[in-house]
Amino acid sequence: MIMGSFDALLTAANEGEAVPESGRPIANQHEPDDLADDLRVAVLKLARRIRAEKADDELSDSQYSVLAYLVREGPRTLSELSGYEQVTPPSMNRTVNHLATAGYVARKTSDEDRRKVWFSATDEGRRIVQLTRARRDSWLDEKLEELDPQARTELAAATTILRKLAES
């Protein structure tokens, strides 16, 4: 059975139904391979759906990621940004060029080393990140409100486990 949408999952969860990607009942998924498959698909679909909520639909996911990184971590060089995104410097150069053209990123040549260029988020770039985060939080808050209290309690417990998995 293929999940049609997050809304369908919420409906099923509220009605006590189990609708994993594999079609196997969740209660019977004790095998790590079965659980891993269903969990991977569910987490990726949820992440994709959350990423769809953004303030500028013209930004790619990687462009938004770089912009959010600059907002969170402050000015960075092209090399540092390339390392963070695990892409080549020419690829990152295209990304920051797009962000600069959109007015979201500013370039500043280093005073100490004229060959080094620092990239930082502009006020507009910071605004786009704040709006995107607000849209994503709002969408997720709305979906969580549709869950019954028991489902939210279970999801809160699962969040702790998911965080541990992500940090391992």
N, C-alpha and C positions, 0 to 999 in steps of 0.2 A: 504494500500500500504506500503510495507516495503522498506526503503531506502537501496539501494545496497551498496553505499559507499559515502564518503565525496565528491568524484569527481562528482558523480551523483547529489548531492545536489548543488554543485557549478554550474554545467551546468544548472540545473533547475533555480537557483537563477538568473543567467545571462540572462536566457530566460524569466524571469518574472513568472515562474511557482512556485507553492507552492507544496512541496512534504513532508508533515509531515508524521510521522510514522502512525498516525491514519487514514490517507487518507482524513481527513476533510480539506477543504481549510483554509489556515492560516488566511485569511481576515475574516472568520466567526468564529474564535476561540475566543470568548469573555468570555466563561465560564471558570473560574479558573481551574476546574477539567480537562477540555480538554487541555487547555494550559499547565497545570502542567505535564500531561502525555507526551505530545510531547516534551516539553522542557527538562524534565528529560531524556528521551531517547536520544535526540540529544546531550545533554551535556555529558552524559556517553559515547556515541559512539565517540565523538570528543576526550574526555580525553583518552579513550582506544587507539585511533589511535595515539595520540601524544606520549603516553607512549611507544608505539612500537618502537619509534625512540630512540635507546640508543647505547652507544659506546661499551658496553659489553653485548651481548645477553645472557650470562650465568647468569646475575644478575636478580633475581626476582624483581618485583615492590617494595616489602617491603624492600629488601636488598638495592635497589637503594635509597629508601626513607630515610633509616637510614644513608646511606653514605652522601647523600645530606644535611641531617640535621646536621651531624657532620661538614661538610664543612662550612655550613652557621652559625652554633651556637658555634662551637669549641668543645673542649673535654667535654665528658659527661660520667656519670657512667652508669652501666647496668640498674640500677633502673630508672634513668632519661630517658634512651632510651626506656625502657619498657613502661613507662608512656606516652611518646610521641606517640609511635606506638599502645598503648592500647593492649599490649600482655603480657603474663606472663614472668617473668624473665628467666625460662628455654627456652622458645621460642626465646627470644631475645638473649640468650647465643648462640643458634644455628646460628642465623643470624650474630652476630659479629664474631663467629668462622669462618664462611664461608668468610666473608669480610677480616678477618685477614689472612686466608690461601691464598686468592687471592692477598694479598699484598696491600689492599686498606685501612686497618685500623691497627693501632698500639695500643698495651696495655701498660699502665704504672701504676705501683703500687704507691699509694699515699705515700708520705714521712711522712705525719702526721698520717695516719691510714693504716697500712699494709693490712688490710682487704678490703680496698677500691681500686678498679681498675678503671682507667680512660681510655676511648677509644677516639682516635682522628684519623682523616683522614691523610693518608700518602700523599706524593707528588703525587704518582700514583693514589690514590683515588681522590684527587682534580682534577687531569687531566681527569679522567673518568667522573667526574661530569661536568667539563667544556665542554668536547667533547659532552656529552649527551645533555646538554643545547643548544649547538651550532647546533646539528643535529635537535633537536626539533624546534628551532627557524627557521632554514633554511626550514624545511618542511612546517611549518605554513606560513612563508613569501611567499614561492612559491605558496601555495594555495590561499593566500590573493591576490596576484598579478593577479590571474586568474579571480577575481571578477571585475565587472564593478565599477566605482567610486561611484555610488549611493548605491550599495550593501555594499561597504566598509564603507560608511558614516553611513548606518543603523546599521552595525555591531559595529562600534565605539560607537554609542549611546547605543546599547544593552549591550556592555561591561560594561559600567557604571552601568547599572541596575543589571547585573549579579553579579558584584562585591558587590553591596549593599546587594543583596540576600545572597551571600556567607558569608558576614560578620555579618548577622543578627542572 
